[in-house]
């Protein structure tokens, strides 16, 4: 369970990093893309 929790945390962090990267690239929030 500890490993799984770490994986979930890692995924959430990666998603946040990707979203920040998209914001920097597009200059707007990902929510505005849809």
DSSP file (Angstrom, degrees, kcal/mol; ACC not computed):
  #  RESIDUE AA STRUCTURE BP1 BP2  ACC     N-H-->O    O-->H-N    N-H-->O    O-->H-N    TCO  KAPPA ALPHA  PHI   PSI    X-CA   Y-CA   Z-CA
    1    1 A X     >        0   0    0      0, 0.0     4,-2.6     0, 0.0     5,-0.2   0.000 360.0 360.0 360.0 -36.4    0.0    0.0    0.0
    2    2 A X  H  >  +     0   0    0      2,-0.2     4,-2.3     1,-0.2     5,-0.2   0.928 360.0  48.9 -62.8 -43.4    2.9    2.3    0.7
    3    3 A X  H  > S+     0   0    0      1,-0.2     4,-2.3     2,-0.2    -1,-0.2   0.929 111.4  49.5 -61.2 -45.2    4.3    1.7   -2.8
    4    4 A X  H  > S+     0   0    0      1,-0.2     4,-2.4     2,-0.2    -1,-0.2   0.914 109.7  51.1 -61.4 -43.6    0.9    2.4   -4.3
    5    5 A X  H  X S+     0   0    0     -4,-2.6     4,-2.6     1,-0.2    -1,-0.2   0.904 109.6  50.6 -60.8 -41.0    0.5    5.6   -2.4
    6    6 A X  H  X S+     0   0    0     -4,-2.3     4,-2.6     1,-0.2    -1,-0.2   0.902 109.5  51.1 -63.8 -40.0    3.9    6.7   -3.6
    7    7 A X  H  X S+     0   0    0     -4,-2.3     4,-2.5     2,-0.2    -2,-0.2   0.908 110.8  47.9 -63.9 -41.7    3.0    5.9   -7.2
    8    8 A X  H  X S+     0   0    0     -4,-2.4     4,-2.5     2,-0.2    -2,-0.2   0.923 112.3  49.1 -64.6 -43.9   -0.2    8.0   -6.9
    9    9 A X  H  X S+     0   0    0     -4,-2.6     4,-2.5     1,-0.2    -2,-0.2   0.926 111.2  50.2 -59.6 -44.4    1.7   10.9   -5.3
   10   10 A X  H  X S+     0   0    0     -4,-2.6     4,-2.7     1,-0.2    -2,-0.2   0.909 109.9  50.3 -61.7 -43.1    4.3   10.7   -8.1
   11   11 A X  H  X S+     0   0    0     -4,-2.5     4,-2.5     2,-0.2    -1,-0.2   0.915 110.5  49.3 -62.3 -43.2    1.5   10.7  -10.8
   12   12 A X  H  X S+     0   0    0     -4,-2.5     4,-2.2     2,-0.2    -2,-0.2   0.914 111.9  48.6 -63.1 -42.4   -0.1   13.7   -9.2
   13   13 A X  H  X S+     0   0    0     -4,-2.5     4,-2.4     1,-0.2    -2,-0.2   0.926 111.2  50.0 -63.2 -44.1    3.2   15.6   -9.1
   14   14 A X  H  X S+     0   0    0     -4,-2.7     4,-2.8     1,-0.2    -2,-0.2   0.903 109.4  51.7 -61.8 -40.9    3.9   14.7  -12.7
   15   15 A X  H  X S+     0   0    0     -4,-2.5     4,-2.7     1,-0.2    -1,-0.2   0.913 110.0  49.0 -61.8 -42.1    0.5   15.9  -13.7
   16   16 A X  H  X S+     0   0    0     -4,-2.2     4,-2.5     2,-0.2    -2,-0.2   0.905 111.7  49.2 -63.4 -41.4    1.1   19.2  -11.9
   17   17 A X  H  X S+     0   0    0     -4,-2.4     4,-2.3     2,-0.2    -2,-0.2   0.921 112.4  47.7 -63.6 -44.1    4.5   19.6  -13.6
   18   18 A X  H  X S+     0   0    0     -4,-2.8     4,-2.5     2,-0.2    -2,-0.2   0.920 111.6  50.2 -63.5 -43.8    3.0   18.8  -17.0
   19   19 A X  H  X S+     0   0    0     -4,-2.7     4,-2.4     1,-0.2    -2,-0.2   0.916 110.9  49.1 -61.2 -43.2    0.1   21.3  -16.5
   20   20 A X  H  X S+     0   0    0     -4,-2.5     4,-2.2     1,-0.2    -1,-0.2   0.898 110.4  51.8 -62.7 -39.0    2.7   24.0  -15.4
   21   21 A X  H  X S+     0   0    0     -4,-2.3     4,-2.3     1,-0.2    -2,-0.2   0.904 109.6  49.0 -63.0 -41.7    4.7   23.2  -18.6
   22   22 A X  H  X S+     0   0    0     -4,-2.5     4,-3.4     2,-0.2     5,-0.5   0.895 109.5  52.4 -65.3 -39.4    1.6   23.6  -20.7
   23   23 A X  H  X S+     0   0    0     -4,-2.4     4,-2.2     1,-0.2    -1,-0.2   0.907 111.4  46.8 -62.2 -41.3    0.8   26.9  -19.0
   24   24 A X  H  < S+     0   0    0     -4,-2.2    -2,-0.2     2,-0.2    -1,-0.2   0.885 117.2  43.5 -68.1 -37.4    4.3   28.2  -19.8
   25   25 A X  H  < S+     0   0    0     -4,-2.3    -2,-0.2    -5,-0.2    -3,-0.2   0.934 126.6  28.9 -74.2 -46.7    4.1   27.0  -23.4
   26   26 A X  H  < S-     0   0    0     -4,-3.4    -3,-0.2     2,-0.2    -2,-0.2   0.716  96.4-133.2 -88.8 -22.1    0.6   28.2  -24.2
   27   27 A X  S  < S+     0   0    0     -4,-2.2     2,-0.3    -5,-0.5    -4,-0.2   0.636  76.7  78.4  78.7  13.0    0.6   31.1  -21.8
   28   28 A X  S    S-     0   0    0     -6,-0.4    -1,-0.3    -5,-0.2    -2,-0.2  -0.930  90.4 -80.7-145.8 169.9   -2.9   30.2  -20.5
   29   29 A X    >   -     0   0    0     -2,-0.3     3,-1.7     1,-0.1     4,-0.3  -0.460  35.1-124.4 -74.8 144.3   -4.5   27.7  -18.1
   30   30 A X  G >> S+     0   0    0      1,-0.3     3,-1.6     2,-0.2     4,-0.6   0.799 108.8  67.6 -55.8 -30.1   -5.1   24.1  -19.4
   31   31 A X  G >4 S+     0   0    0      1,-0.3     3,-0.5     2,-0.2    -1,-0.3   0.798  92.9  59.7 -62.1 -27.0   -8.8   24.5  -18.5
   32   32 A X  G <4 S+     0   0    0     -3,-1.7    -1,-0.3     1,-0.2    -2,-0.2   0.619  89.6  72.3 -78.2 -11.1   -9.1   27.1  -21.3
   33   33 A X  G <4        0   0    0     -3,-1.6    -1,-0.2    -4,-0.3    -2,-0.2   0.865 360.0 360.0 -71.8 -35.1   -8.0   24.6  -23.9
   34   34 A X    <<        0   0    0     -4,-0.6    -1,-0.2    -3,-0.5    -2,-0.1   0.477 360.0 360.0 -75.3 360.0  -11.3   22.7  -23.8
